[in-house]
Amino acid sequence: MEKESKTSKKTEPGMEPAMKSRNTSATKSRIASESSSRANVAQTTTLASLRCHHPNENWLCLCCKDALCSRFINRHMLEHYQETTTHCVALSYSDLSVWCFSCDAYLDAQVILPLRPVYETAYLLKFGEAPPLRSVEYVVQA
């Protein structure tokens, strides 16, 4: 029997069928090439969405560092991905989750090494302290 991670999340409702592809190799290369600059995260964590200036449910594009609102507000981050298709990884300011539009899934930013500095910086800026250390459990499938 498989254990489900406490941090695992279900797919967001309202995903368009075009977003359902599981292009993991493209995502891996995108994550590897994206900047994890702490300065860029720090400069944008307090901004409202750049397109609609909505203060809630904003996401940070980890490729270009634009702050855009979620699909539950005015869908600007989703539109950004649909317009570019290469800007597929974004960090939520609300819960610091990382979503991959290409994979149609959440990514574990504490385990994926290129994402860890971005997550740690966002956590520090949001809570004023370093994130707690997390033990990682690996599930062995029979």
MODELLER restraints for C-alpha pairs under 7 A, 6 or more apart:
rsr = mdl.restraints
at = mdl.atoms
rsr.add(forms.Gaussian(group=physical.xy_distance, feature=features.Distance(at['CA:2:A'], at['CA:139:A']), mean=6.42, stdev=0.5))
rsr.add(forms.Gaussian(group=physical.xy_distance, feature=features.Distance(at['CA:3:A'], at['CA:139:A']), mean=6.79, stdev=0.5))
rsr.add(forms.Gaussian(group=physical.xy_distance, feature=features.Distance(at['CA:9:A'], at['CA:106:A']), mean=6.78, stdev=0.5))
rsr.add(forms.Gaussian(group=physical.xy_distance, feature=features.Distance(at['CA:11:A'], at['CA:104:A']), mean=7.00, stdev=0.5))
rsr.add(forms.Gaussian(group=physical.xy_distance, feature=features.Distance(at['CA:11:A'], at['CA:105:A']), mean=6.09, stdev=0.5))
rsr.add(forms.Gaussian(group=physical.xy_distance, feature=features.Distance(at['CA:19:A'], at['CA:101:A']), mean=6.47, stdev=0.5))
rsr.add(forms.Gaussian(group=physical.xy_distance, feature=features.Distance(at['CA:19:A'], at['CA:102:A']), mean=6.39, stdev=0.5))
rsr.add(forms.Gaussian(group=physical.xy_distance, feature=features.Distance(at['CA:19:A'], at['CA:104:A']), mean=6.33, stdev=0.5))
rsr.add(forms.Gaussian(group=physical.xy_distance, feature=features.Distance(at['CA:20:A'], at['CA:103:A']), mean=6.99, stdev=0.5))
rsr.add(forms.Gaussian(group=physical.xy_distance, feature=features.Distance(at['CA:20:A'], at['CA:104:A']), mean=5.67, stdev=0.5))
rsr.add(forms.Gaussian(group=physical.xy_distance, feature=features.Distance(at['CA:21:A'], at['CA:102:A']), mean=6.29, stdev=0.5))
rsr.add(forms.Gaussian(group=physical.xy_distance, feature=features.Distance(at['CA:21:A'], at['CA:103:A']), mean=6.20, stdev=0.5))
rsr.add(forms.Gaussian(group=physical.xy_distance, feature=features.Distance(at['CA:22:A'], at['CA:102:A']), mean=6.23, stdev=0.5))
rsr.add(forms.Gaussian(group=physical.xy_distance, feature=features.Distance(at['CA:22:A'], at['CA:103:A']), mean=4.44, stdev=0.5))
rsr.add(forms.Gaussian(group=physical.xy_distance, feature=features.Distance(at['CA:22:A'], at['CA:104:A']), mean=6.91, stdev=0.5))
rsr.add(forms.Gaussian(group=physical.xy_distance, feature=features.Distance(at['CA:23:A'], at['CA:102:A']), mean=5.76, stdev=0.5))
rsr.add(forms.Gaussian(group=physical.xy_distance, feature=features.Distance(at['CA:23:A'], at['CA:103:A']), mean=5.70, stdev=0.5))
rsr.add(forms.Gaussian(group=physical.xy_distance, feature=features.Distance(at['CA:24:A'], at['CA:103:A']), mean=6.15, stdev=0.5))
rsr.add(forms.Gaussian(group=physical.xy_distance, feature=features.Distance(at['CA:27:A'], at['CA:102:A']), mean=6.66, stdev=0.5))
rsr.add(forms.Gaussian(group=physical.xy_distance, feature=features.Distance(at['CA:31:A'], at['CA:114:A']), mean=6.64, stdev=0.5))
rsr.add(forms.Gaussian(group=physical.xy_distance, feature=features.Distance(at['CA:32:A'], at['CA:114:A']), mean=6.37, stdev=0.5))
rsr.add(forms.Gaussian(group=physical.xy_distance, feature=features.Distance(at['CA:34:A'], at['CA:62:A']), mean=6.52, stdev=0.5))
rsr.add(forms.Gaussian(group=physical.xy_distance, feature=features.Distance(at['CA:34:A'], at['CA:63:A']), mean=5.27, stdev=0.5))
rsr.add(forms.Gaussian(group=physical.xy_distance, feature=features.Distance(at['CA:35:A'], at['CA:63:A']), mean=6.61, stdev=0.5))
rsr.add(forms.Gaussian(group=physical.xy_distance, feature=features.Distance(at['CA:36:A'], at['CA:115:A']), mean=6.94, stdev=0.5))
rsr.add(forms.Gaussian(group=physical.xy_distance, feature=features.Distance(at['CA:36:A'], at['CA:117:A']), mean=6.32, stdev=0.5))
rsr.add(forms.Gaussian(group=physical.xy_distance, feature=features.Distance(at['CA:36:A'], at['CA:118:A']), mean=5.52, stdev=0.5))
rsr.add(forms.Gaussian(group=physical.xy_distance, feature=features.Distance(at['CA:38:A'], at['CA:118:A']), mean=6.36, stdev=0.5))
rsr.add(forms.Gaussian(group=physical.xy_distance, feature=features.Distance(at['CA:38:A'], at['CA:121:A']), mean=6.12, stdev=0.5))
rsr.add(forms.Gaussian(group=physical.xy_distance, feature=features.Distance(at['CA:40:A'], at['CA:65:A']), mean=6.72, stdev=0.5))
rsr.add(forms.Gaussian(group=physical.xy_distance, feature=features.Distance(at['CA:41:A'], at['CA:118:A']), mean=6.93, stdev=0.5))
rsr.add(forms.Gaussian(group=physical.xy_distance, feature=features.Distance(at['CA:41:A'], at['CA:122:A']), mean=6.72, stdev=0.5))
rsr.add(forms.Gaussian(group=physical.xy_distance, feature=features.Distance(at['CA:44:A'], at['CA:67:A']), mean=6.82, stdev=0.5))
rsr.add(forms.Gaussian(group=physical.xy_distance, feature=features.Distance(at['CA:47:A'], at['CA:67:A']), mean=6.87, stdev=0.5))
rsr.add(forms.Gaussian(group=physical.xy_distance, feature=features.Distance(at['CA:48:A'], at['CA:54:A']), mean=5.46, stdev=0.5))
rsr.add(forms.Gaussian(group=physical.xy_distance, feature=features.Distance(at['CA:48:A'], at['CA:55:A']), mean=4.51, stdev=0.5))
rsr.add(forms.Gaussian(group=physical.xy_distance, feature=features.Distance(at['CA:48:A'], at['CA:58:A']), mean=6.88, stdev=0.5))
rsr.add(forms.Gaussian(group=physical.xy_distance, feature=features.Distance(at['CA:48:A'], at['CA:67:A']), mean=6.86, stdev=0.5))
rsr.add(forms.Gaussian(group=physical.xy_distance, feature=features.Distance(at['CA:49:A'], at['CA:55:A']), mean=6.56, stdev=0.5))
rsr.add(forms.Gaussian(group=physical.xy_distance, feature=features.Distance(at['CA:49:A'], at['CA:58:A']), mean=6.09, stdev=0.5))
rsr.add(forms.Gaussian(group=physical.xy_distance, feature=features.Distance(at['CA:49:A'], at['CA:67:A']), mean=5.13, stdev=0.5))
rsr.add(forms.Gaussian(group=physical.xy_distance, feature=features.Distance(at['CA:49:A'], at['CA:68:A']), mean=4.31, stdev=0.5))
rsr.add(forms.Gaussian(group=physical.xy_distance, feature=features.Distance(at['CA:49:A'], at['CA:69:A']), mean=5.31, stdev=0.5))
rsr.add(forms.Gaussian(group=physical.xy_distance, feature=features.Distance(at['CA:50:A'], at['CA:67:A']), mean=5.84, stdev=0.5))
rsr.add(forms.Gaussian(group=physical.xy_distance, feature=features.Distance(at['CA:50:A'], at['CA:68:A']), mean=5.89, stdev=0.5))
rsr.add(forms.Gaussian(group=physical.xy_distance, feature=features.Distance(at['CA:51:A'], at['CA:68:A']), mean=6.66, stdev=0.5))
rsr.add(forms.Gaussian(group=physical.xy_distance, feature=features.Distance(at['CA:54:A'], at['CA:69:A']), mean=6.89, stdev=0.5))
rsr.add(forms.Gaussian(group=physical.xy_distance, feature=features.Distance(at['CA:57:A'], at['CA:69:A']), mean=5.70, stdev=0.5))
rsr.add(forms.Gaussian(group=physical.xy_distance, feature=features.Distance(at['CA:57:A'], at['CA:70:A']), mean=5.54, stdev=0.5))
rsr.add(forms.Gaussian(group=physical.xy_distance, feature=features.Distance(at['CA:57:A'], at['CA:93:A']), mean=6.95, stdev=0.5))
rsr.add(forms.Gaussian(group=physical.xy_distance, feature=features.Distance(at['CA:57:A'], at['CA:94:A']), mean=6.01, stdev=0.5))
rsr.add(forms.Gaussian(group=physical.xy_distance, feature=features.Distance(at['CA:58:A'], at['CA:67:A']), mean=6.29, stdev=0.5))
rsr.add(forms.Gaussian(group=physical.xy_distance, feature=features.Distance(at['CA:58:A'], at['CA:68:A']), mean=5.35, stdev=0.5))
rsr.add(forms.Gaussian(group=physical.xy_distance, feature=features.Distance(at['CA:58:A'], at['CA:69:A']), mean=4.21, stdev=0.5))
rsr.add(forms.Gaussian(group=physical.xy_distance, feature=features.Distance(at['CA:58:A'], at['CA:70:A']), mean=5.72, stdev=0.5))
rsr.add(forms.Gaussian(group=physical.xy_distance, feature=features.Distance(at['CA:58:A'], at['CA:92:A']), mean=6.14, stdev=0.5))
rsr.add(forms.Gaussian(group=physical.xy_distance, feature=features.Distance(at['CA:58:A'], at['CA:93:A']), mean=5.80, stdev=0.5))
rsr.add(forms.Gaussian(group=physical.xy_distance, feature=features.Distance(at['CA:59:A'], at['CA:67:A']), mean=5.53, stdev=0.5))
rsr.add(forms.Gaussian(group=physical.xy_distance, feature=features.Distance(at['CA:59:A'], at['CA:68:A']), mean=5.36, stdev=0.5))
rsr.add(forms.Gaussian(group=physical.xy_distance, feature=features.Distance(at['CA:59:A'], at['CA:69:A']), mean=5.97, stdev=0.5))
rsr.add(forms.Gaussian(group=physical.xy_distance, feature=features.Distance(at['CA:59:A'], at['CA:70:A']), mean=6.50, stdev=0.5))
rsr.add(forms.Gaussian(group=physical.xy_distance, feature=features.Distance(at['CA:59:A'], at['CA:77:A']), mean=6.84, stdev=0.5))
rsr.add(forms.Gaussian(group=physical.xy_distance, feature=features.Distance(at['CA:59:A'], at['CA:90:A']), mean=5.99, stdev=0.5))
rsr.add(forms.Gaussian(group=physical.xy_distance, feature=features.Distance(at['CA:59:A'], at['CA:91:A']), mean=5.30, stdev=0.5))
rsr.add(forms.Gaussian(group=physical.xy_distance, feature=features.Distance(at['CA:59:A'], at['CA:92:A']), mean=4.36, stdev=0.5))
rsr.add(forms.Gaussian(group=physical.xy_distance, feature=features.Distance(at['CA:59:A'], at['CA:93:A']), mean=5.76, stdev=0.5))
rsr.add(forms.Gaussian(group=physical.xy_distance, feature=features.Distance(at['CA:60:A'], at['CA:66:A']), mean=5.74, stdev=0.5))
rsr.add(forms.Gaussian(group=physical.xy_distance, feature=features.Distance(at['CA:60:A'], at['CA:67:A']), mean=4.57, stdev=0.5))
rsr.add(forms.Gaussian(group=physical.xy_distance, feature=features.Distance(at['CA:60:A'], at['CA:68:A']), mean=6.52, stdev=0.5))
rsr.add(forms.Gaussian(group=physical.xy_distance, feature=features.Distance(at['CA:60:A'], at['CA:90:A']), mean=5.27, stdev=0.5))
rsr.add(forms.Gaussian(group=physical.xy_distance, feature=features.Distance(at['CA:60:A'], at['CA:91:A']), mean=5.03, stdev=0.5))
rsr.add(forms.Gaussian(group=physical.xy_distance, feature=features.Distance(at['CA:60:A'], at['CA:92:A']), mean=6.41, stdev=0.5))
rsr.add(forms.Gaussian(group=physical.xy_distance, feature=features.Distance(at['CA:61:A'], at['CA:67:A']), mean=6.44, stdev=0.5))
rsr.add(forms.Gaussian(group=physical.xy_distance, feature=features.Distance(at['CA:61:A'], at['CA:87:A']), mean=6.77, stdev=0.5))
rsr.add(forms.Gaussian(group=physical.xy_distance, feature=features.Distance(at['CA:61:A'], at['CA:89:A']), mean=6.27, stdev=0.5))
rsr.add(forms.Gaussian(group=physical.xy_distance, feature=features.Distance(at['CA:61:A'], at['CA:90:A']), mean=4.45, stdev=0.5))
rsr.add(forms.Gaussian(group=physical.xy_distance, feature=features.Distance(at['CA:61:A'], at['CA:91:A']), mean=6.65, stdev=0.5))
rsr.add(forms.Gaussian(group=physical.xy_distance, feature=features.Distance(at['CA:62:A'], at['CA:89:A']), mean=5.81, stdev=0.5))
rsr.add(forms.Gaussian(group=physical.xy_distance, feature=features.Distance(at['CA:62:A'], at['CA:90:A']), mean=5.32, stdev=0.5))
rsr.add(forms.Gaussian(group=physical.xy_distance, feature=features.Distance(at['CA:62:A'], at['CA:91:A']), mean=6.93, stdev=0.5))
rsr.add(forms.Gaussian(group=physical.xy_distance, feature=features.Distance(at['CA:63:A'], at['CA:87:A']), mean=5.66, stdev=0.5))
rsr.add(forms.Gaussian(group=physical.xy_distance, feature=features.Distance(at['CA:68:A'], at['CA:76:A']), mean=5.53, stdev=0.5))
rsr.add(forms.Gaussian(group=physical.xy_distance, feature=features.Distance(at['CA:68:A'], at['CA:77:A']), mean=5.03, stdev=0.5))
rsr.add(forms.Gaussian(group=physical.xy_distance, feature=features.Distance(at['CA:69:A'], at['CA:75:A']), mean=6.12, stdev=0.5))
rsr.add(forms.Gaussian(group=physical.xy_distance, feature=features.Distance(at['CA:69:A'], at['CA:76:A']), mean=5.31, stdev=0.5))
rsr.add(forms.Gaussian(group=physical.xy_distance, feature=features.Distance(at['CA:69:A'], at['CA:77:A']), mean=5.73, stdev=0.5))
rsr.add(forms.Gaussian(group=physical.xy_distance, feature=features.Distance(at['CA:70:A'], at['CA:76:A']), mean=6.34, stdev=0.5))
rsr.add(forms.Gaussian(group=physical.xy_distance, feature=features.Distance(at['CA:70:A'], at['CA:77:A']), mean=5.74, stdev=0.5))
rsr.add(forms.Gaussian(group=physical.xy_distance, feature=features.Distance(at['CA:71:A'], at['CA:78:A']), mean=6.24, stdev=0.5))
rsr.add(forms.Gaussian(group=physical.xy_distance, feature=features.Distance(at['CA:81:A'], at['CA:87:A']), mean=5.49, stdev=0.5))
rsr.add(forms.Gaussian(group=physical.xy_distance, feature=features.Distance(at['CA:81:A'], at['CA:88:A']), mean=5.82, stdev=0.5))
rsr.add(forms.Gaussian(group=physical.xy_distance, feature=features.Distance(at['CA:88:A'], at['CA:100:A']), mean=5.43, stdev=0.5))
rsr.add(forms.Gaussian(group=physical.xy_distance, feature=features.Distance(at['CA:88:A'], at['CA:101:A']), mean=4.91, stdev=0.5))
rsr.add(forms.Gaussian(group=physical.xy_distance, feature=features.Distance(at['CA:88:A'], at['CA:102:A']), mean=5.80, stdev=0.5))
rsr.add(forms.Gaussian(group=physical.xy_distance, feature=features.Distance(at['CA:89:A'], at['CA:98:A']), mean=6.84, stdev=0.5))
rsr.add(forms.Gaussian(group=physical.xy_distance, feature=features.Distance(at['CA:89:A'], at['CA:99:A']), mean=5.68, stdev=0.5))
rsr.add(forms.Gaussian(group=physical.xy_distance, feature=features.Distance(at['CA:89:A'], at['CA:100:A']), mean=4.54, stdev=0.5))
rsr.add(forms.Gaussian(group=physical.xy_distance, feature=features.Distance(at['CA:89:A'], at['CA:101:A']), mean=6.40, stdev=0.5))
rsr.add(forms.Gaussian(group=physical.xy_distance, feature=features.Distance(at['CA:90:A'], at['CA:98:A']), mean=5.54, stdev=0.5))
rsr.add(forms.Gaussian(group=physical.xy_distance, feature=features.Distance(at['CA:90:A'], at['CA:99:A']), mean=5.42, stdev=0.5))
rsr.add(forms.Gaussian(group=physical.xy_distance, feature=features.Distance(at['CA:90:A'], at['CA:100:A']), mean=6.67, stdev=0.5))
rsr.add(forms.Gaussian(group=physical.xy_distance, feature=features.Distance(at['CA:91:A'], at['CA:97:A']), mean=5.70, stdev=0.5))
rsr.add(forms.Gaussian(group=physical.xy_distance, feature=features.Distance(at['CA:91:A'], at['CA:98:A']), mean=4.40, stdev=0.5))
rsr.add(forms.Gaussian(group=physical.xy_distance, feature=features.Distance(at['CA:91:A'], at['CA:99:A']), mean=6.48, stdev=0.5))
rsr.add(forms.Gaussian(group=physical.xy_distance, feature=features.Distance(at['CA:92:A'], at['CA:98:A']), mean=6.29, stdev=0.5))
rsr.add(forms.Gaussian(group=physical.xy_distance, feature=features.Distance(at['CA:96:A'], at['CA:119:A']), mean=6.90, stdev=0.5))
rsr.add(forms.Gaussian(group=physical.xy_distance, feature=features.Distance(at['CA:98:A'], at['CA:106:A']), mean=5.61, stdev=0.5))
rsr.add(forms.Gaussian(group=physical.xy_distance, feature=features.Distance(at['CA:98:A'], at['CA:107:A']), mean=5.37, stdev=0.5))
rsr.add(forms.Gaussian(group=physical.xy_distance, feature=features.Distance(at['CA:98:A'], at['CA:108:A']), mean=6.95, stdev=0.5))
rsr.add(forms.Gaussian(group=physical.xy_distance, feature=features.Distance(at['CA:98:A'], at['CA:109:A']), mean=6.52, stdev=0.5))
rsr.add(forms.Gaussian(group=physical.xy_distance, feature=features.Distance(at['CA:99:A'], at['CA:105:A']), mean=5.91, stdev=0.5))
rsr.add(forms.Gaussian(group=physical.xy_distance, feature=features.Distance(at['CA:99:A'], at['CA:106:A']), mean=4.39, stdev=0.5))
rsr.add(forms.Gaussian(group=physical.xy_distance, feature=features.Distance(at['CA:99:A'], at['CA:107:A']), mean=5.91, stdev=0.5))
rsr.add(forms.Gaussian(group=physical.xy_distance, feature=features.Distance(at['CA:100:A'], at['CA:106:A']), mean=6.02, stdev=0.5))
rsr.add(forms.Gaussian(group=physical.xy_distance, feature=features.Distance(at['CA:100:A'], at['CA:107:A']), mean=6.70, stdev=0.5))
rsr.add(forms.Gaussian(group=physical.xy_distance, feature=features.Distance(at['CA:109:A'], at['CA:115:A']), mean=4.98, stdev=0.5))
rsr.add(forms.Gaussian(group=physical.xy_distance, feature=features.Distance(at['CA:109:A'], at['CA:116:A']), mean=5.25, stdev=0.5))
rsr.add(forms.Gaussian(group=physical.xy_distance, feature=features.Distance(at['CA:109:A'], at['CA:119:A']), mean=6.11, stdev=0.5))
rsr.add(forms.Gaussian(group=physical.xy_distance, feature=features.Distance(at['CA:110:A'], at['CA:116:A']), mean=5.14, stdev=0.5))
rsr.add(forms.Gaussian(group=physical.xy_distance, feature=features.Distance(at['CA:120:A'], at['CA:130:A']), mean=6.64, stdev=0.5))
rsr.add(forms.Gaussian(group=physical.xy_distance, feature=features.Distance(at['CA:120:A'], at['CA:131:A']), mean=6.27, stdev=0.5))
rsr.add(forms.Gaussian(group=physical.xy_distance, feature=features.Distance(at['CA:123:A'], at['CA:130:A']), mean=6.68, stdev=0.5))
rsr.add(forms.Gaussian(group=physical.xy_distance, feature=features.Distance(at['CA:123:A'], at['CA:131:A']), mean=6.11, stdev=0.5))
rsr.add(forms.Gaussian(group=physical.xy_distance, feature=features.Distance(at['CA:124:A'], at['CA:130:A']), mean=5.17, stdev=0.5))
rsr.add(forms.Gaussian(group=physical.xy_distance, feature=features.Distance(at['CA:124:A'], at['CA:131:A']), mean=6.88, stdev=0.5))
